[in-house]
Amino acid sequence: MPYVRRNSQGDITAIYREPEPGADEFLPAHSGELAEFFGQSGDAAQFQELDISLIRVLEDLIDVMIQKNQLRLTDLPPPAQQKLLSRKNLRRSLANQLNFTISPDDGVI
């Protein structure tokens, strides 16, 4: 989402939803620079990045528990089921796009 405009020192001066003249650099929403722009400390930004990594670990853990019949998806509340399924579908879609974009003949290992 965020496209940024920077000053001559490289500091972020403005954020846009879409690319604008002079603001065509895209930053991930969880970027530490964006957190600092919004007044969060570097520690808060780092904590947020760790949270994002931990989410994937928890998803994998839930998948393993389901595969081992230790947990059923239906044991979780409906909003949790929906979030897990949405993320799984999005990951599958992105993986399919990457597989289509990079073929074995591209020389990429």
Gaussian input, Z-matrix of N, CA and C with variables (Angstrom, degrees):
# hf/3-21g

backbone

0 1
 N
 C     1     B1
 C     2     B2     1     A1
 N     3     B3     2     A2     1     D1
 C     4     B4     3     A3     2     D2
 C     5     B5     4     A4     3     D3
 N     6     B6     5     A5     4     D4
 C     7     B7     6     A6     5     D5
 C     8     B8     7     A7     6     D6
 N     9     B9     8     A8     7     D7
 C    10    B10     9     A9     8     D8
 C    11    B11    10    A10     9     D9
 N    12    B12    11    A11    10    D10
 C    13    B13    12    A12    11    D11
 C    14    B14    13    A13    12    D12
 N    15    B15    14    A14    13    D13
 C    16    B16    15    A15    14    D14
 C    17    B17    16    A16    15    D15
 N    18    B18    17    A17    16    D16
 C    19    B19    18    A18    17    D17
 C    20    B20    19    A19    18    D18
 N    21    B21    20    A20    19    D19
 C    22    B22    21    A21    20    D20
 C    23    B23    22    A22    21    D21
 N    24    B24    23    A23    22    D22
 C    25    B25    24    A24    23    D23
 C    26    B26    25    A25    24    D24
 N    27    B27    26    A26    25    D25
 C    28    B28    27    A27    26    D26
 C    29    B29    28    A28    27    D27
 N    30    B30    29    A29    28    D28
 C    31    B31    30    A30    29    D29
 C    32    B32    31    A31    30    D30
 N    33    B33    32    A32    31    D31
 C    34    B34    33    A33    32    D32
 C    35    B35    34    A34    33    D33
 N    36    B36    35    A35    34    D34
 C    37    B37    36    A36    35    D35
 C    38    B38    37    A37    36    D36
 N    39    B39    38    A38    37    D37
 C    40    B40    39    A39    38    D38
 C    41    B41    40    A40    39    D39
 N    42    B42    41    A41    40    D40
 C    43    B43    42    A42    41    D41
 C    44    B44    43    A43    42    D42
 N    45    B45    44    A44    43    D43
 C    46    B46    45    A45    44    D44
 C    47    B47    46    A46    45    D45
 N    48    B48    47    A47    46    D46
 C    49    B49    48    A48    47    D47
 C    50    B50    49    A49    48    D48
 N    51    B51    50    A50    49    D49
 C    52    B52    51    A51    50    D50
 C    53    B53    52    A52    51    D51
 N    54    B54    53    A53    52    D52
 C    55    B55    54    A54    53    D53
 C    56    B56    55    A55    54    D54
 N    57    B57    56    A56    55    D55
 C    58    B58    57    A57    56    D56
 C    59    B59    58    A58    57    D57
 N    60    B60    59    A59    58    D58
 C    61    B61    60    A60    59    D59
 C    62    B62    61    A61    60    D60
 N    63    B63    62    A62    61    D61
 C    64    B64    63    A63    62    D62
 C    65    B65    64    A64    63    D63
 N    66    B66    65    A65    64    D64
 C    67    B67    66    A66    65    D65
 C    68    B68    67    A67    66    D66
 N    69    B69    68    A68    67    D67
 C    70    B70    69    A69    68    D68
 C    71    B71    70    A70    69    D69
 N    72    B72    71    A71    70    D70
 C    73    B73    72    A72    71    D71
 C    74    B74    73    A73    72    D72
 N    75    B75    74    A74    73    D73
 C    76    B76    75    A75    74    D74
 C    77    B77    76    A76    75    D75
 N    78    B78    77    A77    76    D76
 C    79    B79    78    A78    77    D77
 C    80    B80    79    A79    78    D78
 N    81    B81    80    A80    79    D79
 C    82    B82    81    A81    80    D80
 C    83    B83    82    A82    81    D81
 N    84    B84    83    A83    82    D82
 C    85    B85    84    A84    83    D83
 C    86    B86    85    A85    84    D84
 N    87    B87    86    A86    85    D85
 C    88    B88    87    A87    86    D86
 C    89    B89    88    A88    87    D87
 N    90    B90    89    A89    88    D88
 C    91    B91    90    A90    89    D89
 C    92    B92    91    A91    90    D90
 N    93    B93    92    A92    91    D91
 C    94    B94    93    A93    92    D92
 C    95    B95    94    A94    93    D93
 N    96    B96    95    A95    94    D94
 C    97    B97    96    A96    95    D95
 C    98    B98    97    A97    96    D96
 N    99    B99    98    A98    97    D97
 C   100   B100    99    A99    98    D98
 C   101   B101   100   A100    99    D99
 N   102   B102   101   A101   100   D100
 C   103   B103   102   A102   101   D101
 C   104   B104   103   A103   102   D102
 N   105   B105   104   A104   103   D103
 C   106   B106   105   A105   104   D104
 C   107   B107   106   A106   105   D105
 N   108   B108   107   A107   106   D106
 C   109   B109   108   A108   107   D107
 C   110   B110   109   A109   108   D108
 N   111   B111   110   A110   109   D109
 C   112   B112   111   A111   110   D110
 C   113   B113   112   A112   111   D111
 N   114   B114   113   A113   112   D112
 C   115   B115   114   A114   113   D113
 C   116   B116   115   A115   114   D114
 N   117   B117   116   A116   115   D115
 C   118   B118   117   A117   116   D116
 C   119   B119   118   A118   117   D117
 N   120   B120   119   A119   118   D118
 C   121   B121   120   A120   119   D119
 C   122   B122   121   A121   120   D120
 N   123   B123   122   A122   121   D121
 C   124   B124   123   A123   122   D122
 C   125   B125   124   A124   123   D123
 N   126   B126   125   A125   124   D124
 C   127   B127   126   A126   125   D125
 C   128   B128   127   A127   126   D126
 N   129   B129   128   A128   127   D127
 C   130   B130   129   A129   128   D128
 C   131   B131   130   A130   129   D129
 N   132   B132   131   A131   130   D130
 C   133   B133   132   A132   131   D131
 C   134   B134   133   A133   132   D132
 N   135   B135   134   A134   133   D133
 C   136   B136   135   A135   134   D134
 C   137   B137   136   A136   135   D135
 N   138   B138   137   A137   136   D136
 C   139   B139   138   A138   137   D137
 C   140   B140   139   A139   138   D138
 N   141   B141   140   A140   139   D139
 C   142   B142   141   A141   140   D140
 C   143   B143   142   A142   141   D141
 N   144   B144   143   A143   142   D142
 C   145   B145   144   A144   143   D143
 C   146   B146   145   A145   144   D144
 N   147   B147   146   A146   145   D145
 C   148   B148   147   A147   146   D146
 C   149   B149   148   A148   147   D147
 N   150   B150   149   A149   148   D148
 C   151   B151   150   A150   149   D149
 C   152   B152   151   A151   150   D150
 N   153   B153   152   A152   151   D151
 C   154   B154   153   A153   152   D152
 C   155   B155   154   A154   153   D153
 N   156   B156   155   A155   154   D154
 C   157   B157   156   A156   155   D155
 C   158   B158   157   A157   156   D156
 N   159   B159   158   A158   157   D157
 C   160   B160   159   A159   158   D158
 C   161   B161   160   A160   159   D159
 N   162   B162   161   A161   160   D160
 C   163   B163   162   A162   161   D161
 C   164   B164   163   A163   162   D162
 N   165   B165   164   A164   163   D163
 C   166   B166   165   A165   164   D164
 C   167   B167   166   A166   165   D165
 N   168   B168   167   A167   166   D166
 C   169   B169   168   A168   167   D167
 C   170   B170   169   A169   168   D168
 N   171   B171   170   A170   169   D169
 C   172   B172   171   A171   170   D170
 C   173   B173   172   A172   171   D171
 N   174   B174   173   A173   172   D172
 C   175   B175   174   A174   173   D173
 C   176   B176   175   A175   174   D174
 N   177   B177   176   A176   175   D175
 C   178   B178   177   A177   176   D176
 C   179   B179   178   A178   177   D177
 N   180   B180   179   A179   178   D178
 C   181   B181   180   A180   179   D179
 C   182   B182   181   A181   180   D180
 N   183   B183   182   A182   181   D181
 C   184   B184   183   A183   182   D182
 C   185   B185   184   A184   183   D183
 N   186   B186   185   A185   184   D184
 C   187   B187   186   A186   185   D185
 C   188   B188   187   A187   186   D186
 N   189   B189   188   A188   187   D187
 C   190   B190   189   A189   188   D188
 C   191   B191   190   A190   189   D189
 N   192   B192   191   A191   190   D190
 C   193   B193   192   A192   191   D191
 C   194   B194   193   A193   192   D192
 N   195   B195   194   A194   193   D193
 C   196   B196   195   A195   194   D194
 C   197   B197   196   A196   195   D195
 N   198   B198   197   A197   196   D196
 C   199   B199   198   A198   197   D197
 C   200   B200   199   A199   198   D198
 N   201   B201   200   A200   199   D199
 C   202   B202   201   A201   200   D200
 C   203   B203   202   A202   201   D201
 N   204   B204   203   A203   202   D202
 C   205   B205   204   A204   203   D203
 C   206   B206   205   A205   204   D204
 N   207   B207   206   A206   205   D205
 C   208   B208   207   A207   206   D206
 C   209   B209   208   A208   207   D207
 N   210   B210   209   A209   208   D208
 C   211   B211   210   A210   209   D209
 C   212   B212   211   A211   210   D210
 N   213   B213   212   A212   211   D211
 C   214   B214   213   A213   212   D212
 C   215   B215   214   A214   213   D213
 N   216   B216   215   A215   214   D214
 C   217   B217   216   A216   215   D215
 C   218   B218   217   A217   216   D216
 N   219   B219   218   A218   217   D217
 C   220   B220   219   A219   218   D218
 C   221   B221   220   A220   219   D219
 N   222   B222   221   A221   220   D220
 C   223   B223   222   A222   221   D221
 C   224   B224   223   A223   222   D222
 N   225   B225   224   A224   223   D223
 C   226   B226   225   A225   224   D224
 C   227   B227   226   A226   225   D225
 N   228   B228   227   A227   226   D226
 C   229   B229   228   A228   227   D227
 C   230   B230   229   A229   228   D228
 N   231   B231   230   A230   229   D229
 C   232   B232   231   A231   230   D230
 C   233   B233   232   A232   231   D231
 N   234   B234   233   A233   232   D232
 C   235   B235   234   A234   233   D233
 C   236   B236   235   A235   234   D234
 N   237   B237   236   A236   235   D235
 C   238   B238   237   A237   236   D236
 C   239   B239   238   A238   237   D237
 N   240   B240   239   A239   238   D238
 C   241   B241   240   A240   239   D239
 C   242   B242   241   A241   240   D240
 N   243   B243   242   A242   241   D241
 C   244   B244   243   A243   242   D242
 C   245   B245   244   A244   243   D243
 N   246   B246   245   A245   244   D244
 C   247   B247   246   A246   245   D245
 C   248   B248   247   A247   246   D246
 N   249   B249   248   A248   247   D247
 C   250   B250   249   A249   248   D248
 C   251   B251   250   A250   249   D249
 N   252   B252   251   A251   250   D250
 C   253   B253   252   A252   251   D251
 C   254   B254   253   A253   252   D252
 N   255   B255   254   A254   253   D253
 C   256   B256   255   A255   254   D254
 C   257   B257   256   A256   255   D255
 N   258   B258   257   A257   256   D256
 C   259   B259   258   A258   257   D257
 C   260   B260   259   A259   258   D258
 N   261   B261   260   A260   259   D259
 C   262   B262   261   A261   260   D260
 C   263   B263   262   A262   261   D261
 N   264   B264   263   A263   262   D262
 C   265   B265   264   A264   263   D263
 C   266   B266   265   A265   264   D264
 N   267   B267   266   A266   265   D265
 C   268   B268   267   A267   266   D266
 C   269   B269   268   A268   267   D267
 N   270   B270   269   A269   268   D268
 C   271   B271   270   A270   269   D269
 C   272   B272   271   A271   270   D270
 N   273   B273   272   A272   271   D271
 C   274   B274   273   A273   272   D272
 C   275   B275   274   A274   273   D273
 N   276   B276   275   A275   274   D274
 C   277   B277   276   A276   275   D275
 C   278   B278   277   A277   276   D276
 N   279   B279   278   A278   277   D277
 C   280   B280   279   A279   278   D278
 C   281   B281   280   A280   279   D279
 N   282   B282   281   A281   280   D280
 C   283   B283   282   A282   281   D281
 C   284   B284   283   A283   282   D282
 N   285   B285   284   A284   283   D283
 C   286   B286   285   A285   284   D284
 C   287   B287   286   A286   285   D285
 N   288   B288   287   A287   286   D286
 C   289   B289   288   A288   287   D287
 C   290   B290   289   A289   288   D288
 N   291   B291   290   A290   289   D289
 C   292   B292   291   A291   290   D290
 C   293   B293   292   A292   291   D291
 N   294   B294   293   A293   292   D292
 C   295   B295   294   A294   293   D293
 C   296   B296   295   A295   294   D294
 N   297   B297   296   A296   295   D295
 C   298   B298   297   A297   296   D296
 C   299   B299   298   A298   297   D297
 N   300   B300   299   A299   298   D298
 C   301   B301   300   A300   299   D299
 C   302   B302   301   A301   300   D300
 N   303   B303   302   A302   301   D301
 C   304   B304   303   A303   302   D302
 C   305   B305   304   A304   303   D303
 N   306   B306   305   A305   304   D304
 C   307   B307   306   A306   305   D305
 C   308   B308   307   A307   306   D306
 N   309   B309   308   A308   307   D307
 C   310   B310   309   A309   308   D308
 C   311   B311   310   A310   309   D309
 N   312   B312   311   A311   310   D310
 C   313   B313   312   A312   311   D311
 C   314   B314   313   A313   312   D312
 N   315   B315   314   A314   313   D313
 C   316   B316   315   A315   314   D314
 C   317   B317   316   A316   315   D315
 N   318   B318   317   A317   316   D316
 C   319   B319   318   A318   317   D317
 C   320   B320   319   A319   318   D318
 N   321   B321   320   A320   319   D319
 C   322   B322   321   A321   320   D320
 C   323   B323   322   A322   321   D321
 N   324   B324   323   A323   322   D322
 C   325   B325   324   A324   323   D323
 C   326   B326   325   A325   324   D324

   B1=1.4297
   B2=1.5151
   B3=1.3397
   B4=1.4610
   B5=1.5230
   B6=1.2967
   B7=1.4634
   B8=1.5157
   B9=1.3149
   B10=1.4578
   B11=1.5279
   B12=1.3254
   B13=1.4629
   B14=1.5145
   B15=1.3290
   B16=1.4616
   B17=1.5265
   B18=1.3536
   B19=1.4610
   B20=1.5317
   B21=1.3211
   B22=1.4675
   B23=1.5326
   B24=1.3410
   B25=1.4679
   B26=1.5251
   B27=1.3445
   B28=1.4547
   B29=1.5083
   B30=1.3365
   B31=1.4625
   B32=1.5274
   B33=1.3168
   B34=1.4583
   B35=1.5189
   B36=1.3304
   B37=1.4685
   B38=1.5245
   B39=1.3312
   B40=1.4654
   B41=1.5207
   B42=1.3280
   B43=1.4613
   B44=1.5246
   B45=1.3367
   B46=1.4601
   B47=1.5198
   B48=1.3142
   B49=1.4607
   B50=1.5322
   B51=1.3053
   B52=1.4612
   B53=1.5260
   B54=1.3306
   B55=1.4661
   B56=1.5287
   B57=1.3045
   B58=1.4674
   B59=1.5220
   B60=1.3198
   B61=1.4645
   B62=1.5327
   B63=1.3051
   B64=1.4630
   B65=1.5168
   B66=1.3247
   B67=1.4705
   B68=1.5240
   B69=1.3226
   B70=1.4606
   B71=1.5286
   B72=1.3354
   B73=1.4698
   B74=1.5315
   B75=1.3108
   B76=1.4657
   B77=1.5200
   B78=1.3229
   B79=1.4625
   B80=1.5221
   B81=1.3385
   B82=1.4623
   B83=1.5274
   B84=1.3101
   B85=1.4677
   B86=1.5253
   B87=1.3342
   B88=1.4653
   B89=1.5307
   B90=1.3236
   B91=1.4649
   B92=1.5272
   B93=1.3139
   B94=1.4628
   B95=1.5128
   B96=1.3359
   B97=1.4626
   B98=1.5226
   B99=1.3271
   B100=1.4675
   B101=1.5202
   B102=1.3147
   B103=1.4624
   B104=1.5191
   B105=1.3227
   B106=1.4641
   B107=1.5247
   B108=1.3237
   B109=1.4587
   B110=1.5279
   B111=1.3309
   B112=1.4600
   B113=1.5228
   B114=1.3318
   B115=1.4603
   B116=1.5050
   B117=1.3214
   B118=1.4575
   B119=1.5219
   B120=1.3133
   B121=1.4621
   B122=1.5207
   B123=1.3153
   B124=1.4567
   B125=1.5180
   B126=1.3417
   B127=1.4652
   B128=1.5199
   B129=1.3406
   B130=1.4632
   B131=1.5220
   B132=1.3271
   B133=1.4645
   B134=1.5251
   B135=1.3209
   B136=1.4706
   B137=1.5258
   B138=1.3245
   B139=1.4628
   B140=1.5308
   B141=1.3268
   B142=1.4563
   B143=1.5299
   B144=1.3196
   B145=1.4591
   B146=1.5316
   B147=1.3268
   B148=1.4627
   B149=1.5245
   B150=1.3374
   B151=1.4650
   B152=1.5243
   B153=1.3111
   B154=1.4667
   B155=1.5244
   B156=1.3203
   B157=1.4621
   B158=1.5222
   B159=1.3198
   B160=1.4567
   B161=1.5245
   B162=1.3131
   B163=1.4606
   B164=1.5203
   B165=1.3236
   B166=1.4666
   B167=1.5354
   B168=1.3142
   B169=1.4650
   B170=1.5226
   B171=1.3313
   B172=1.4655
   B173=1.5283
   B174=1.3233
   B175=1.4681
   B176=1.5214
   B177=1.3270
   B178=1.4656
   B179=1.5253
   B180=1.3177
   B181=1.4616
   B182=1.5291
   B183=1.3124
   B184=1.4672
   B185=1.5246
   B186=1.3416
   B187=1.4693
   B188=1.5226
   B189=1.3205
   B190=1.4723
   B191=1.5242
   B192=1.3159
   B193=1.4787
   B194=1.5314
   B195=1.3253
   B196=1.4689
   B197=1.5218
   B198=1.3335
   B199=1.4612
   B200=1.5200
   B201=1.3357
   B202=1.4652
   B203=1.5288
   B204=1.3238
   B205=1.4727
   B206=1.5235
   B207=1.3228
   B208=1.4610
   B209=1.5277
   B210=1.3258
   B211=1.4571
   B212=1.5151
   B213=1.3053
   B214=1.4641
   B215=1.5162
   B216=1.3059
   B217=1.4610
   B218=1.5260
   B219=1.3162
   B220=1.4689
   B221=1.5265
   B222=1.3443
   B223=1.4601
   B224=1.5250
   B225=1.3238
   B226=1.4633
   B227=1.5173
   B228=1.3193
   B229=1.4636
   B230=1.5333
   B231=1.3251
   B232=1.4762
   B233=1.5347
   B234=1.3485
   B235=1.4730
   B236=1.5374
   B237=1.3249
   B238=1.4685
   B239=1.5274
   B240=1.3286
   B241=1.4648
   B242=1.5263
   B243=1.3324
   B244=1.4629
   B245=1.5315
   B246=1.3227
   B247=1.4727
   B248=1.5165
   B249=1.3289
   B250=1.4622
   B251=1.5253
   B252=1.3329
   B253=1.4611
   B254=1.5264
   B255=1.3097
   B256=1.4645
   B257=1.5193
   B258=1.3355
   B259=1.4658
   B260=1.5270
   B261=1.3362
   B262=1.4620
   B263=1.5316
   B264=1.3302
   B265=1.4653
   B266=1.5212
   B267=1.3220
   B268=1.4576
   B269=1.5286
   B270=1.3364
   B271=1.4695
   B272=1.5239
   B273=1.3370
   B274=1.4643
   B275=1.5333
   B276=1.3201
   B277=1.4640
   B278=1.5236
   B279=1.3320
   B280=1.4602
   B281=1.5269
   B282=1.3189
   B283=1.4698
   B284=1.5222
   B285=1.3291
   B286=1.4698
   B287=1.5204
   B288=1.3199
   B289=1.4559
   B290=1.5230
   B291=1.3356
   B292=1.4558
   B293=1.5194
   B294=1.3292
   B295=1.4683
   B296=1.5163
   B297=1.3120
   B298=1.4574
   B299=1.5237
   B300=1.3277
   B301=1.4594
   B302=1.5249
   B303=1.3283
   B304=1.4662
   B305=1.5274
   B306=1.2974
   B307=1.4621
   B308=1.5233
   B309=1.3262
   B310=1.4623
   B311=1.5214
   B312=1.3288
   B313=1.4633
   B314=1.5159
   B315=1.3332
   B316=1.4682
   B317=1.5172
   B318=1.3142
   B319=1.4511
   B320=1.5174
   B321=1.3369
   B322=1.4556
   B323=1.5134
   B324=1.3064
   B325=1.4731
   B326=1.5025
   A1=112.75
   A2=122.11
   A3=119.92
   A4=114.44
   A5=114.14
   A6=122.46
   A7=106.23
   A8=117.15
   A9=119.64
   A10=112.17
   A11=113.27
   A12=122.05
   A13=105.62
   A14=116.12
   A15=121.38
   A16=110.28
   A17=115.46
   A18=120.04
   A19=108.79
   A20=116.58
   A21=120.60
   A22=112.66
   A23=117.75
   A24=120.97
   A25=111.87
   A26=117.13
   A27=120.40
   A28=114.18
   A29=117.37
   A30=120.65
   A31=109.75
   A32=117.12
   A33=121.71
   A34=108.93
   A35=116.23
   A36=120.68
   A37=112.14
   A38=117.69
   A39=120.77
   A40=109.18
   A41=115.17
   A42=122.21
   A43=107.87
   A44=115.87
   A45=122.14
   A46=110.22
   A47=115.00
   A48=120.62
   A49=110.64
   A50=117.35
   A51=123.90
   A52=108.77
   A53=118.32
   A54=119.90
   A55=110.35
   A56=115.38
   A57=123.28
   A58=107.61
   A59=118.29
   A60=118.75
   A61=110.30
   A62=115.72
   A63=120.93
   A64=113.80
   A65=116.40
   A66=120.59
   A67=108.55
   A68=115.59
   A69=119.18
   A70=112.69
   A71=116.26
   A72=120.46
   A73=108.77
   A74=116.10
   A75=121.80
   A76=109.68
   A77=116.96
   A78=121.85
   A79=108.30
   A80=117.70
   A81=119.54
   A82=110.03
   A83=115.85
   A84=120.51
   A85=112.07
   A86=118.53
   A87=121.48
   A88=112.43
   A89=117.04
   A90=121.06
   A91=111.43
   A92=115.70
   A93=120.97
   A94=112.10
   A95=116.68
   A96=119.66
   A97=111.42
   A98=116.63
   A99=119.20
   A100=110.39
   A101=116.49
   A102=119.79
   A103=110.58
   A104=116.59
   A105=120.34
   A106=110.55
   A107=117.88
   A108=121.56
   A109=110.44
   A110=116.30
   A111=121.02
   A112=112.70
   A113=116.33
   A114=119.81
   A115=115.52
   A116=118.00
   A117=119.88
   A118=108.10
   A119=115.87
   A120=119.74
   A121=109.90
   A122=116.16
   A123=121.09
   A124=111.43
   A125=116.81
   A126=119.97
   A127=111.16
   A128=116.63
   A129=120.10
   A130=110.16
   A131=116.59
   A132=120.32
   A133=110.17
   A134=116.53
   A135=120.25
   A136=109.93
   A137=116.68
   A138=120.86
   A139=110.08
   A140=116.28
   A141=120.63
   A142=110.85
   A143=118.06
   A144=121.28
   A145=110.96
   A146=116.99
   A147=120.39
   A148=110.97
   A149=116.36
   A150=119.99
   A151=111.20
   A152=115.85
   A153=120.30
   A154=109.89
   A155=117.68
   A156=121.09
   A157=111.11
   A158=116.35
   A159=120.63
   A160=111.58
   A161=117.45
   A162=120.83
   A163=109.93
   A164=116.75
   A165=120.29
   A166=110.73
   A167=116.84
   A168=120.54
   A169=110.16
   A170=116.43
   A171=120.23
   A172=111.37
   A173=116.75
   A174=119.67
   A175=110.40
   A176=116.30
   A177=120.38
   A178=110.78
   A179=117.02
   A180=121.30
   A181=110.72
   A182=117.34
   A183=121.34
   A184=109.87
   A185=117.26
   A186=120.30
   A187=111.20
   A188=117.55
   A189=121.34
   A190=110.39
   A191=116.59
   A192=119.74
   A193=111.22
   A194=116.63
   A195=119.85
   A196=110.00
   A197=117.97
   A198=121.77
   A199=111.78
   A200=116.85
   A201=121.19
   A202=111.76
   A203=116.54
   A204=122.86
   A205=112.78
   A206=116.42
   A207=120.58
   A208=110.93
   A209=115.13
   A210=121.82
   A211=107.58
   A212=115.94
   A213=120.56
   A214=107.38
   A215=116.09
   A216=119.68
   A217=110.30
   A218=116.04
   A219=120.25
   A220=112.76
   A221=118.65
   A222=121.24
   A223=111.21
   A224=115.74
   A225=120.95
   A226=110.47
   A227=118.02
   A228=120.36
   A229=110.38
   A230=117.76
   A231=120.60
   A232=114.49
   A233=120.47
   A234=117.68
   A235=112.42
   A236=117.57
   A237=120.67
   A238=110.19
   A239=116.83
   A240=120.40
   A241=110.27
   A242=115.68
   A243=120.49
   A244=111.41
   A245=116.69
   A246=120.13
   A247=111.18
   A248=116.50
   A249=119.91
   A250=111.49
   A251=116.22
   A252=119.63
   A253=111.53
   A254=117.49
   A255=120.73
   A256=110.88
   A257=116.70
   A258=120.12
   A259=110.80
   A260=117.04
   A261=120.91
   A262=110.28
   A263=117.04
   A264=121.04
   A265=111.15
   A266=117.32
   A267=120.69
   A268=110.48
   A269=117.13
   A270=120.13
   A271=110.90
   A272=116.99
   A273=121.18
   A274=109.80
   A275=116.52
   A276=120.92
   A277=111.36
   A278=116.33
   A279=119.88
   A280=111.36
   A281=117.02
   A282=120.46
   A283=110.31
   A284=116.35
   A285=119.44
   A286=110.59
   A287=117.68
   A288=121.00
   A289=110.49
   A290=117.19
   A291=120.54
   A292=111.27
   A293=116.48
   A294=119.80
   A295=110.74
   A296=116.95
   A297=121.01
   A298=110.63
   A299=116.17
   A300=121.25
   A301=112.50
   A302=116.71
   A303=121.71
   A304=108.02
   A305=115.42
   A306=119.11
   A307=108.90
   A308=118.07
   A309=120.92
   A310=112.38
   A311=117.06
   A312=120.13
   A313=113.12
   A314=117.48
   A315=120.63
   A316=112.53
   A317=118.77
   A318=120.95
   A319=112.86
   A320=117.25
   A321=121.16
   A322=107.83
   A323=115.73
   A324=119.82
   A325=108.54
   D1=-50.75
   D2=-169.14
   D3=-83.51
   D4=124.02
   D5=169.31
   D6=-106.08
   D7=137.17
   D8=-172.24
   D9=-118.62
   D10=151.49
   D11=170.44
   D12=-111.58
   D13=138.16
   D14=-178.69
   D15=-118.59
   D16=154.10
   D17=173.59
   D18=-87.24
   D19=-176.58
   D20=-176.23
   D21=-65.91
   D22=-20.67
   D23=176.95
   D24=-86.35
   D25=-3.73
   D26=179.71
   D27=90.22
   D28=5.17
   D29=178.95
   D30=-80.99
   D31=145.34
   D32=176.20
   D33=-69.86
   D34=129.82
   D35=179.18
   D36=-115.65
   D37=-19.68
   D38=-179.99
   D39=-156.77
   D40=153.76
   D41=179.80
   D42=-129.21
   D43=137.71
   D44=-178.76
   D45=-131.13
   D46=150.93
   D47=177.45
   D48=-73.28
   D49=-36.31
   D50=-179.58
   D51=-119.19
   D52=158.96
   D53=176.83
   D54=-60.94
   D55=141.37
   D56=178.43
   D57=-130.22
   D58=161.14
   D59=174.24
   D60=-56.72
   D61=125.10
   D62=-178.14
   D63=81.65
   D64=0.12
   D65=179.41
   D66=-138.42
   D67=68.36
   D68=-179.41
   D69=-114.27
   D70=7.51
   D71=177.07
   D72=-85.60
   D73=122.45
   D74=179.64
   D75=-92.54
   D76=135.09
   D77=173.80
   D78=-123.05
   D79=141.65
   D80=175.19
   D81=-61.48
   D82=148.11
   D83=-177.01
   D84=-59.25
   D85=-26.65
   D86=-178.38
   D87=-93.89
   D88=15.11
   D89=-179.04
   D90=-61.86
   D91=138.64
   D92=176.45
   D93=-62.21
   D94=-33.90
   D95=178.30
   D96=-64.26
   D97=-39.01
   D98=177.89
   D99=-67.47
   D100=-39.60
   D101=178.15
   D102=-60.08
   D103=-42.95
   D104=178.41
   D105=-65.60
   D106=-39.44
   D107=178.16
   D108=-58.50
   D109=-38.47
   D110=-179.98
   D111=-85.61
   D112=6.00
   D113=174.14
   D114=91.95
   D115=8.21
   D116=176.33
   D117=-83.55
   D118=148.05
   D119=178.05
   D120=-73.20
   D121=164.48
   D122=176.69
   D123=-59.93
   D124=-34.27
   D125=178.16
   D126=-64.91
   D127=-39.82
   D128=179.32
   D129=-64.49
   D130=-39.85
   D131=179.17
   D132=-65.99
   D133=-41.68
   D134=179.12
   D135=-64.55
   D136=-39.70
   D137=178.72
   D138=-62.48
   D139=-40.66
   D140=178.75
   D141=-64.24
   D142=-41.79
   D143=178.14
   D144=-63.48
   D145=-38.86
   D146=177.11
   D147=-65.49
   D148=-37.70
   D149=177.13
   D150=-59.92
   D151=-41.97
   D152=-179.53
   D153=-63.36
   D154=-41.32
   D155=177.81
   D156=-65.93
   D157=-39.28
   D158=-178.88
   D159=-67.04
   D160=-32.03
   D161=178.21
   D162=-57.67
   D163=-43.82
   D164=-179.85
   D165=-65.23
   D166=-38.53
   D167=177.40
   D168=-61.57
   D169=-44.19
   D170=179.89
   D171=-64.95
   D172=-39.22
   D173=176.57
   D174=-60.08
   D175=-45.37
   D176=179.90
   D177=-63.85
   D178=-40.76
   D179=178.37
   D180=-61.44
   D181=-44.68
   D182=178.56
   D183=-61.98
   D184=-42.54
   D185=178.39
   D186=-59.99
   D187=-44.00
   D188=179.36
   D189=-63.26
   D190=-43.41
   D191=179.88
   D192=-63.77
   D193=-37.11
   D194=177.32
   D195=-67.73
   D196=-42.89
   D197=179.54
   D198=-62.08
   D199=-33.26
   D200=-178.76
   D201=-91.39
   D202=10.50
   D203=179.61
   D204=57.31
   D205=30.22
   D206=175.67
   D207=-91.41
   D208=-14.30
   D209=-177.43
   D210=-152.37
   D211=141.43
   D212=172.42
   D213=-108.19
   D214=143.68
   D215=178.31
   D216=-55.38
   D217=-36.10
   D218=-179.09
   D219=-71.14
   D220=-9.90
   D221=173.69
   D222=-70.92
   D223=-21.71
   D224=-178.20
   D225=-85.66
   D226=154.34
   D227=176.75
   D228=-61.61
   D229=148.47
   D230=-178.52
   D231=-51.15
   D232=-41.22
   D233=178.33
   D234=-62.79
   D235=-35.91
   D236=178.15
   D237=-68.67
   D238=-40.85
   D239=176.94
   D240=-57.94
   D241=-47.36
   D242=-177.54
   D243=-62.34
   D244=-42.79
   D245=179.94
   D246=-64.07
   D247=-44.05
   D248=179.47
   D249=-63.05
   D250=-44.92
   D251=-179.78
   D252=-66.61
   D253=-37.89
   D254=178.48
   D255=-63.56
   D256=-44.92
   D257=179.66
   D258=-65.97
   D259=-40.31
   D260=179.37
   D261=-63.00
   D262=-43.62
   D263=178.97
   D264=-65.13
   D265=-39.70
   D266=179.25
   D267=-66.22
   D268=-44.03
   D269=177.42
   D270=-60.47
   D271=-42.74
   D272=179.45
   D273=-62.24
   D274=-43.44
   D275=179.39
   D276=-62.67
   D277=-44.29
   D278=179.05
   D279=-65.78
   D280=-39.16
   D281=178.16
   D282=-63.61
   D283=-40.75
   D284=178.26
   D285=-64.09
   D286=-39.32
   D287=178.39
   D288=-64.31
   D289=-41.65
   D290=178.89
   D291=-66.05
   D292=-41.31
   D293=178.63
   D294=-63.14
   D295=-34.71
   D296=178.63
   D297=-73.15
   D298=-37.73
   D299=-176.48
   D300=-73.17
   D301=-38.96
   D302=-177.32
   D303=-111.73
   D304=113.00
   D305=178.76
   D306=-102.88
   D307=161.68
   D308=179.88
   D309=-60.06
   D310=-23.84
   D311=-178.59
   D312=-79.46
   D313=-5.72
   D314=-178.43
   D315=-75.99
   D316=-9.68
   D317=-179.54
   D318=78.65
   D319=11.26
   D320=178.91
   D321=-91.45
   D322=131.44
   D323=-179.27
   D324=-103.50

